């Protein structure tokens, strides 16, 4: 019989404890602290107060060191391919075309002053596969590949998750390849003529 009353007392105590926690949160909800419920001094601390957001007008701010959507500043890309080689899941696809001698000025330089020696007609990043490890941006010599603060990028179509950053259209790439092939052919013919004249 005593166990019966002990169980009733335990049940009442549990209900009162739960209701106390609920009421504390209920009354704290009338005030709002921090930006979207984030402690200003420590991002990972939750603060008391209203934290429900009216998304998409309001959003939890992303931390400054957060790694989210990848972006490539193609004007600074030298086409070295280090990011694609370093990527553990092969979500970066790069195709390059060597710049001909007369196109060096047209191809230009990076913002750091380095001469670009490759056209990059294809620089695709499959964001659906990207695990935001940051290895690709760590090995990039010109720091043109980096993670942005954009954290919400859902799509209805899987193909829209492949981001294209190439600096040539398909027709331009074909013209550059043809021009490079002609330059190589001319160089080979010149070498052959010089070898015959020496021999």
Legacy VTK file of the C-alpha trace (Angstrom):
# vtk DataFile Version 3.0
C-alpha trace
ASCII
DATASET POLYDATA
POINTS 199 float
0.000 0.000 0.000
2.856 2.410 0.803
4.383 1.724 -2.630
1.083 2.804 -4.244
1.207 6.233 -2.545
4.920 6.522 -3.245
4.210 6.044 -6.965
1.467 8.703 -6.847
3.853 11.127 -5.088
6.571 10.408 -7.640
4.121 11.033 -10.488
2.980 14.354 -9.004
6.592 15.405 -8.413
7.540 14.562 -12.010
4.550 16.493 -13.410
5.323 19.551 -11.271
9.008 19.487 -12.309
8.076 19.285 -16.007
5.464 22.023 -15.656
8.014 24.216 -13.852
10.430 23.912 -16.782
7.600 24.559 -19.267
6.399 27.652 -17.399
9.929 29.029 -17.098
10.369 28.777 -20.893
6.849 30.163 -21.425
7.536 33.326 -19.401
11.045 33.749 -20.865
9.516 33.743 -24.351
8.180 37.298 -23.887
11.692 38.669 -24.210
14.145 38.183 -27.043
17.859 38.036 -26.419
20.660 38.123 -28.951
20.328 37.743 -32.676
17.883 34.916 -33.438
18.529 33.256 -30.093
22.301 33.195 -30.516
24.522 34.339 -27.682
26.648 37.232 -28.966
29.737 36.143 -27.021
29.552 32.411 -27.789
27.791 31.253 -30.971
27.024 27.801 -29.549
25.366 29.023 -26.343
21.585 29.099 -26.354
20.012 32.021 -24.574
16.716 32.333 -22.777
13.983 34.107 -24.643
12.090 33.916 -27.889
14.050 32.023 -30.523
11.345 31.114 -33.054
12.243 32.600 -36.412
9.991 33.938 -39.156
11.929 32.220 -41.949
12.884 33.353 -44.620
12.653 36.961 -43.356
14.724 35.936 -40.341
17.509 33.381 -40.254
20.071 32.169 -37.760
23.303 34.001 -38.604
26.086 31.763 -39.831
29.346 31.803 -37.868
32.267 33.625 -39.470
34.360 30.453 -39.614
31.511 28.354 -41.063
32.081 26.451 -44.301
29.039 26.460 -46.574
28.542 26.828 -50.331
31.726 26.796 -52.412
32.451 29.645 -54.810
35.229 30.043 -57.367
36.434 33.490 -58.420
37.227 32.307 -61.950
39.149 35.489 -62.846
41.764 34.491 -60.247
41.806 30.768 -61.127
45.021 29.597 -62.804
43.642 26.149 -63.676
46.279 24.266 -61.674
43.785 21.556 -60.656
45.118 21.201 -57.112
41.612 21.535 -55.674
40.266 18.709 -57.869
43.182 16.440 -56.926
42.803 17.214 -53.211
39.006 16.703 -53.112
38.354 13.400 -51.296
35.012 12.825 -53.038
35.780 14.156 -56.548
33.040 16.780 -56.608
35.193 19.256 -58.584
35.595 18.826 -62.351
38.171 20.925 -64.220
39.122 21.053 -67.887
41.882 23.378 -69.074
43.285 24.568 -72.394
46.847 25.893 -72.568
47.014 29.550 -73.560
48.809 30.270 -76.841
51.668 32.795 -76.795
49.670 35.508 -78.541
46.752 35.035 -76.125
48.723 35.541 -72.888
47.740 39.217 -72.677
44.091 38.376 -73.411
44.030 35.643 -70.748
45.340 38.172 -68.249
46.634 37.960 -64.723
45.168 37.116 -61.339
44.422 39.849 -58.811
47.750 38.905 -57.197
49.624 39.643 -60.454
50.306 36.035 -61.506
50.126 35.383 -65.265
47.398 32.862 -66.160
48.606 30.134 -68.529
45.415 28.101 -68.901
41.882 28.799 -70.050
39.358 27.064 -67.786
36.309 26.251 -69.938
34.979 23.795 -67.341
35.103 24.348 -63.610
32.116 22.524 -62.120
31.385 21.926 -58.453
28.758 19.367 -57.470
27.480 20.996 -54.288
25.188 18.033 -53.580
28.301 15.872 -53.080
30.499 18.489 -51.390
31.086 17.677 -47.714
32.468 21.168 -46.959
35.751 19.799 -45.625
37.653 22.870 -46.857
40.628 20.929 -48.247
40.155 22.395 -51.739
40.239 25.980 -50.512
43.240 25.228 -48.282
45.386 24.036 -51.212
44.310 26.754 -53.678
47.451 28.827 -54.426
45.544 31.956 -55.523
42.788 31.660 -52.866
40.132 31.948 -55.576
38.150 28.977 -54.213
36.419 29.624 -50.909
33.342 28.818 -48.828
30.653 31.484 -48.667
28.210 32.271 -45.852
25.258 30.965 -47.925
23.914 27.959 -46.038
20.448 27.406 -47.524
20.575 26.350 -51.171
17.973 23.638 -51.689
16.809 22.854 -55.234
13.983 20.858 -56.790
16.229 19.569 -59.583
19.471 17.722 -58.787
21.164 19.203 -61.899
20.841 22.683 -60.371
23.242 21.603 -57.605
26.112 21.537 -60.114
27.588 25.031 -60.240
29.454 26.098 -63.389
32.322 28.587 -63.118
34.120 28.150 -66.475
35.505 31.223 -68.266
34.802 30.084 -71.848
31.683 29.022 -73.725
31.722 25.726 -75.623
32.312 27.504 -78.960
35.109 29.644 -77.494
36.744 26.528 -76.014
36.650 24.782 -79.399
38.247 27.832 -81.058
41.009 27.971 -78.405
41.718 24.231 -78.799
41.934 24.640 -82.575
44.278 27.615 -82.193
46.508 25.662 -79.762
46.633 22.690 -82.149
47.678 25.014 -84.995
50.405 26.566 -82.818
51.730 23.103 -81.881
51.681 22.047 -85.536
53.568 25.205 -86.589
56.120 24.687 -83.785
56.647 21.054 -84.840
57.115 22.093 -88.491
59.591 24.815 -87.464
61.537 22.298 -85.359
61.629 19.838 -88.250
62.962 22.511 -90.622
65.669 23.553 -88.138
66.735 19.915 -87.632
67.021 19.414 -91.403
69.074 22.587 -91.826
71.457 21.499 -89.028
71.798 17.941 -90.392
LINES 1 200
199 0 1 2 3 4 5 6 7 8 9 10 11 12 13 14 15 16 17 18 19 20 21 22 23 24 25 26 27 28 29 30 31 32 33 34 35 36 37 38 39 40 41 42 43 44 45 46 47 48 49 50 51 52 53 54 55 56 57 58 59 60 61 62 63 64 65 66 67 68 69 70 71 72 73 74 75 76 77 78 79 80 81 82 83 84 85 86 87 88 89 90 91 92 93 94 95 96 97 98 99 100 101 102 103 104 105 106 107 108 109 110 111 112 113 114 115 116 117 118 119 120 121 122 123 124 125 126 127 128 129 130 131 132 133 134 135 136 137 138 139 140 141 142 143 144 145 146 147 148 149 150 151 152 153 154 155 156 157 158 159 160 161 162 163 164 165 166 167 168 169 170 171 172 173 174 175 176 177 178 179 180 181 182 183 184 185 186 187 188 189 190 191 192 193 194 195 196 197 198
